[in-house]
């Protein structure tokens, strides 16, 4: 492998990781805006919760 091909593969991997990280967040934020999910920030992490589903599961457990 040449240095150029190594750099190209590193850039491709970086783009792939960024896409995999940011795309679900964007989708989840849209679901929050529509009212399907609620967002709760705990420390540095964000949790997206489907409250009606949680209530249904707790009612039937």
N, C-alpha and C positions, 0 to 999 in steps of 0.2 A: 504494500500500500504506500502511496505517496502521501506527503504531508497535505497536499491539496484535497485528496480524497478523504483523508481523516477529518479535515476541517469541514468538508461538505456533510459528512455523516454526523458530525457533532451539531451542526446547524439544523439538520433535518430532525435529529432527536430532540433538540431544544424546542423547535416549532411543534413537534408532536406532543411533548409534555405540556407546553403552554396551552395548546388546543384542548387537551384532555382535562386540564385544570380549570380553565376559564369557561368553556362551553357549558358544563353542567351548572355552574354558578349562575350564569346568565339565564338559563332555562328555569332554575329554581326561583330566581328573583322575579321572573315573569309570573310564575305561579303564585308568589306572595302578592304581587300587585293585583292579580285577579281574585284573590281571596281564598284560594284553594289550600294554601299552606300558611303557617305563621313562622316567623323567623325569630330565633332566640340566640343571642350571643352569649357564650359562656367562655370567659377568658379570651383566647385568640380564635376560638372555633365558633362557627355558626351552625346551628341546628335548625333544620327545616322540619316542622311538625305538622302532620295532618291531624288536626284536632278532632274532626268528626269521626275519623277512622279509629283513633285512640278511644274515644267515648264508646263507640260501638263494640270494640274488642273488650273493654272493661265491663260493659253491661252484660256481655254474654260469657264471661269467664267464671 
